[in-house]
Amino acid sequence: MNESNTLLPLVAIVGPTASGKSALAVKLAERLGGEVVACDSTQLYRGFDIGTAKPALDERRGIPHHLVNVLDPQDDATAGGYRQMALQILQGLRKRGRLPIFTVGTGLYLRALLEGLADVPQRSEELRERLRSTIDEHPPGHLHRILKRLDPQAARKIAPADEQKLIRAVEVCILARKPISAVHSSGRVPLEGWHVLKVGLMPLREKLNERIHSRTDAMLEQGWMREVQALLDSGLNENAKPFDFIGYRELRAVLRGETTLKEATEAIQQATRRYAKRQLTWFRKEPGVHWFSGFGDDAAVQVSVLEWLQAEELKQHKLFS
């Protein structure tokens, strides 16, 4: 690999939580001379380790992992911010001749990286507060009617009861001085210089649910509750965004005496199952994914993925060194 505009391979592993993306990524990195790049909005945060399923040092097997532990809990994680960090990582990997292998839990971040983002105005807290007041002061549906006047196309896609999306849509229309649909359809700069190979993991639903349940139990045995207690003891604001992650909110409730550990465990498992379902719904719509049945830590799946990548290598004129 070199610093020219030569088209170079980039592997993106998509799949639901607990499907073994990290294990597969490490195996591919060992075999293909790669490094792992996390594409997950939760793994960006320092201190929130066990519940976000960050690979432990021994699980990384000496393979560098990027975009893990890069934000403080008070920081905001955004798709645009992620894209900027990922582009810097890709530049370094290109220079060093290493294969990027993305483990994708957050589909929006992958889309932002590959397709680019529209030039959307930054948030205005003053304007947002005025819009919230508008909701309180007027009958239901008022803000939706405003959006319908500003951007009928966007209004058709947003439910009248979805206050968060309505506020953002109206905010963008006002700040950009044009419809938000027009903002989103212009100004995107897609990723260039990389040939993206998308690998999808699709375990059987029953097996995945079993894995989710057993992994939750294992996380608790590893000290997840102690991690949450330590974060609270550190003086971290309990309203910090990462405390809304699955598991952290439930275990915080246990420490407050608002629920039992058994009830929290069941709630975590249920929320994780639902999250996995939402991930699969998103990833099924992702174009160009080559799907594999089973888990990424299964040897047979790893062999199949390697064989597919090698076949793609031949098609792409030996992209891998």
N, C-alpha and C positions, 0 to 999 in steps of 0.2 A: 504494500500500500504506500501511497505518497500523498503529497499535499495538493495534487492537481485536482481537476474536476472529474477524475475518473469515477465511474459509478461503482460504489463499493457495497458489499452486503451488510445488511442490518437485520437481525432476527428479533421479532417481537412475539413473546409467548403470552397468549391471552387465555383466560379461563377463570372459573369462579374461585373464591377463596377456598383454601384447603385442597386444591386440586394438584398441588405439587409443582407449581411453576418454578419455585426457587431451586428445588432439587434438580429439575431438568436443566435449568439455566447453568448451574454449576457444572453438570456433566458435559453440556455442550461447550462451555468455556474451556474445560480441560482438554477436550478433543479438538477444538477448532481454533485455539489461541484467542479466546475472547475474554471479555470482562462484563460483569453484570451491572445493569443500570435499572434501579427500581423505578417503576412508573405507578406509584401508589401515593395517594394524598395523605394517608395516615403515617407511612413510614418516613416521611420527611421530618417528623418532629422528634427532637431529642427527649429522652426520658420515658417515652411511651413505647416500650419495647416488646414486652411479652404479648400484650393484647393485639398488637399490630402485626404479629408473626414475622418480625425481622429475623432473618437467619442468624443463628448464633455463630461465633467465630469458628468453631469446629465444623459447622455445617458449610461454611464458605470454602473450606479446604484450600485456603491460600489464594483464592480468586478475589481480585479487587471488586468491591461493590460500591457503586456510586449512587448519589442522591438518596442516601439514608442518613438521618440525623443531621440535617442541614438547616433546620428551622428551630427557633425557640418556640415554646408553647404559646407565647403571646403573639407570634407572627401570623399573618394571614397566608394561607396556601391558596394559590390561584393557578388556573390553567396557563395563563400568560407567564407568570413567574416560573412555573415549571418548565415551560418551553425554552425560556432564556437559559436556565441552568442546564437543560439537556443539550442545547446547541453547543454550549461551552464544553461539555463532556465529550460530545461527538467530535469536536474539533481536535481535542487532545488524543482521542482514540485513533483518529485518522493519522495524526502525526506519528503515533507510536506503532501503527500497523496492527491494531488490535480490533477484533470483531465485537461490535456492540450487541449485547443480548439483553433486551428489555423484558422485565417481568411485569406484566400489565394487570394491575388490579383496578385501576381507575381509567375506564375507557375514554372519558372526556380528555384526559391528559394525553393519551396516545393520539387522539384525533387532533388536538391542538398542535402537537409536535409535527404530525405528518401533513396536515392540511393548512396549518397556519391559523391565525386568529384575526378577526376584524379589528379595526382601530376603534375600539369602543371607549367612550369617555370614562374617566375615573369617577368613582362615586362621589356624590355631594351629600354629606350628612345633613346639611341645612335643608336642601331640597327634599331629601327623603323624609325628614321630619315633617315638613309641610304636607307631603303626600299622605303620610300616616294620619295627620290631623284631618285631612280631607275625608279619609275613610270613616273616621269617628264622627265627623260632623254631618255627613250626608247619608241618605238611605243606601241600602245594599245595592251594589252594582254601579255606583257612581264612577269609581275610578276606571272600571271596565268601559263605561260609556265614553270617558275621556280618551282612553286608548283607541277606541273604535274610531273616534274623530281624527286622531293623530296618525293612526296606522291600522286600517281595517284588516290587513293581512295578519299582523301580529295578534290582533284581538281575537281572530278566529282560532288561534292556536293556544290561547291562554284562558283558562276557566275563570269566570267572574269571581269565584271564591279564593283563587290563588293570589292572595295579597302580595306575597313576596315577589313573584314574577311580574305582577302588575306594576308594582312600585318601580322595579328596575326598568321595565319596558318604557313606562312614561318618563322616567328620569332620563334615559338615553335619548328618547325623542326630543325632549326639551333641550338637553345639553348639546346634542349633535345638530339640532335644528333640522332634522330630517327623520323619516320613519326608521325605527330600529331594524325593520326588515331590510331596508336599503343599506344600513350600516353593516349588517351581518353578511350581505351579499357582495361587499366590495372590500378591497384592501388586504385580502388574504395572500400570504406568501408561503406556498407549500415548501416542504423540505426538499432540498436538492442535493444531488451528489451521492444518493444512497439508493440501493435496490432493496426494498423491504420485503422480507420473507416472514409471513405471519403463521405462527403455529398455534393451534387451538387445542386445549385439553377439555375433553367432555366425558367425565366419569358418569357411570350410572347414577341416577338420582338417589336411589336407596343407599348405595355405597358412599356417595358424597355426604349424605346426611349422617351416616354412621361415623365418617371421618370427622365431620364437624363436631359431633358430640364428644368423641374421644379426644379430639384436640383441645376442646374447651376444658375438659377434665385435666388434661396434661398441663395446660397453661396455669391452671389454679394450683396444681401440685408444684409447678416451677416457681411459685411465689408471686403470682399476679396480684393477689390482694396486698401483699407487702409492698409491691411496686406502687400501687395506688395510694397506700398510706404514706409512703415516702414522698410522693409528689405533693400530697396535701400538707404534709409536715414541712415541706420546703418553703411554704408560704405562697405557692402558686395560686393564683386566683381560681376559685372553683368554677368560674364561668369561662375559663379559657377554652378555646374551641376543641382541643383534643379530649376534654372530658365528656364531649358528646359522642365520641367514638363508641361503637358497640363494645360492651363489656365494662368500659370505664365508668359510664354513667350508672350502670347497674351495681357495680362494686362500690362506688361512692355511696349509693343509697344504703348498702349493707353497713358500711362504716358509720353512717348517720343513724343507724337503727331503724330505718324506714322499711326494711324488708329482710328476709332471711337469706342465707347463702344458697340454700336449696332453691328458693324462688328465683333468686338472681341468676343462678346457673341455668335454670330452665328458660328464663327470659333471654339470656345471652344466646343459648342454642337456637331458640326460635328466631331471634333477630338475625342471627348469622345465616340460617337457612333462607330467610327471606332475602337477605342481601345477595346470597349466591344466586338466587333465582333472578334478581334484577340484573346482576352482572351478565348472566347467560343471555337474558333478553337483549341486552345492549350488544354483546359480542356477536350474537347471531346476525346482527345487522351490519357488522363490520365487513367490508368487502375484502375478498382475497384471502380469507383465512382457510388454511388446510387443517381440518379437524382430525384429532386422534382420540379414540375411545380409551378411557382409563386415566390413571394418575401419572403425573410426571416423574414420580420416584420409582415407578415400575420399570424394571430393566427392559422388558419387551417393548414398552412404549418408547423408551430412550433409543433403542436400536432402530425402531421404525422412524422416529423423527430424524435421526442421523442419516438414515438411508434416503429419506425424502430430501433433506438438505443437500446431500451429495448429488442426487439426481438433478435438483435445481441448479447446482453448481455447473453441471455439464451443459445445461440449457443456457446458462448465462456466461458461457465461455470461461469456465474455471475462475469464478469470482473469488473463491477461497484460496488462500496461499497454502 
